[in-house]
Amino acid sequence: MSWHAQQYSIFEAQRTRPVRDLIAAIPTAAVHHAIDLGCGPGNSTEILAQRFPHARISGLDSAADMLHAARERLPQLSFQAGDIGQWQAAQPLEVILANASLQWLPDHDQLYPRLVAQLAAGGTLAVQTPDNLQEPAHRLLRKVAGNGPWAARFAGFSLPPRHDAAFYYRLLRPLCQQVDVWRTTYHHPLAGGIGAVVEWFKGSALGPYLSQLDEPQAEAFLAQYHAELASAYEVLPDGSVLLPFPRLFVIAQR
Ligand SMILES: C[S@@+](CC[C@H](N)C(=O)[O-])C[C@H]1O[C@@H](n2cnc3c(N)ncnc32)[C@H](O)[C@@H]1O
């Protein structure tokens, strides 16, 4: 899928709120080296740099447009192109942050321990992943994908599986001195009604679908998705929609 920094950043304030909560819970105090995996346009990296102003911080992302935005935003930090699934740290790190990125990768039973192994003793893996596949926005996305003229194209399409809190606790507790897992539902206020919900997901979950369609098909897909969302989300008197968004947080200290 191709990521577009500008589209993603329309809702930057809402998308950055969870990473503030995640980074606030990192227990490691002395941080010399830290990385932001799936740094996007640098919004999460910026919060990491604010929390650890003396650390050497870098970001990694596979999307050229995101990296370009991150470099423009934080020219004093180092950003590299790469795949989280292949990434190896050059030296042990005190913090590995991954906010809203690891849900795009499979095999978490291997990935998370591999990340923990790249921490210095006492270092922290801090991860937030959306836990929203059963929310109306995702259910209706699958419904639209499975019912239009494009249905055959998306027949074998699936996202990596999501796991619950107990999965991560069980996986990481034997490897770490402490594991803190929690789940929060944010209610992101989106001014602009149903259209704003469509815009939100154009910046993330719609990407893999829209990138497979030509422009007229993409417009038809979005129109159907908009109509489905209108039956599931209430537009409030001020014209906004409160988008419920459950997210799972994992803090694992080696
Ligand atoms: C939803 S954005 C999160 C951006 C930012 N971390 C934040 O907190 O808002 C997900 C980012 O993960 C990146 N990403 C997804 N899969 C990746 C992979 N396998 N390797 C590197 N980056 C990846 C995408 O390019 C995108 O920039």
Ligand as a Chemical Component Dictionary entry (heavy atoms), coordinates in Angstrom:
data_LIG
# 
_chem_comp.id                   LIG 
_chem_comp.type                 NON-POLYMER 
_chem_comp.pdbx_formal_charge   0 
_chem_comp.three_letter_code    LIG 
# 
loop_
_chem_comp_atom.comp_id 
_chem_comp_atom.atom_id 
_chem_comp_atom.alt_atom_id 
_chem_comp_atom.type_symbol 
_chem_comp_atom.charge 
_chem_comp_atom.model_Cartn_x 
_chem_comp_atom.model_Cartn_y 
_chem_comp_atom.model_Cartn_z 
_chem_comp_atom.pdbx_ordinal 
LIG C1  C1  C 0  -0.486 4.548  10.818 1  
LIG S1  S1  S 1  1.120  5.101  10.393 2  
LIG C2  C2  C 0  1.795  5.525  12.009 3  
LIG C3  C3  C 0  2.663  6.741  11.957 4  
LIG C4  C4  C 0  3.176  7.252  13.281 5  
LIG N1  N1  N 0  4.025  6.246  13.943 6  
LIG C5  C5  C 0  2.097  7.670  14.244 7  
LIG O1  O1  O 0  2.229  7.416  15.429 8  
LIG O2  O2  O -1 1.095  8.293  13.846 9  
LIG C6  C6  C 0  1.921  3.572  10.037 10 
LIG C7  C7  C 0  3.308  3.746  9.437  11 
LIG O3  O3  O 0  3.949  2.466  9.462  12 
LIG C8  C8  C 0  4.689  2.334  8.262  13 
LIG N2  N2  N 0  4.869  0.907  8.004  14 
LIG C9  C9  C 0  3.904  -0.033 7.813  15 
LIG N3  N3  N 0  4.452  -1.242 7.611  16 
LIG C10 C10 C 0  5.815  -1.068 7.671  17 
LIG C11 C11 C 0  6.934  -1.931 7.547  18 
LIG N4  N4  N 0  6.779  -3.252 7.329  19 
LIG N5  N5  N 0  8.165  -1.407 7.660  20 
LIG C12 C12 C 0  8.344  -0.078 7.884  21 
LIG N6  N6  N 0  7.319  0.789  8.025  22 
LIG C13 C13 C 0  6.068  0.307  7.917  23 
LIG C14 C14 C 0  3.855  3.041  7.211  24 
LIG O4  O4  O 0  4.630  3.411  6.096  25 
LIG C15 C15 C 0  3.311  4.225  8.001  26 
LIG O5  O5  O 0  4.129  5.347  7.885  27 
# 
loop_
_chem_comp_bond.comp_id 
_chem_comp_bond.atom_id_1 
_chem_comp_bond.atom_id_2 
_chem_comp_bond.value_order 
_chem_comp_bond.pdbx_ordinal 
LIG C1  S1  SING 1  
LIG S1  C2  SING 2  
LIG S1  C6  SING 3  
LIG C2  C3  SING 4  
LIG C3  C4  SING 5  
LIG C4  N1  SING 6  
LIG C4  C5  SING 7  
LIG C5  O1  DOUB 8  
LIG C5  O2  SING 9  
LIG C6  C7  SING 10 
LIG C7  O3  SING 11 
LIG C7  C15 SING 12 
LIG O3  C8  SING 13 
LIG C8  N2  SING 14 
LIG C8  C14 SING 15 
LIG N2  C9  SING 16 
LIG N2  C13 SING 17 
LIG C9  N3  DOUB 18 
LIG N3  C10 SING 19 
LIG C10 C11 SING 20 
LIG C10 C13 DOUB 21 
LIG C11 N4  SING 22 
LIG C11 N5  DOUB 23 
LIG N5  C12 SING 24 
LIG C12 N6  DOUB 25 
LIG N6  C13 SING 26 
LIG C14 O4  SING 27 
LIG C14 C15 SING 28 
LIG C15 O5  SING 29 
# 
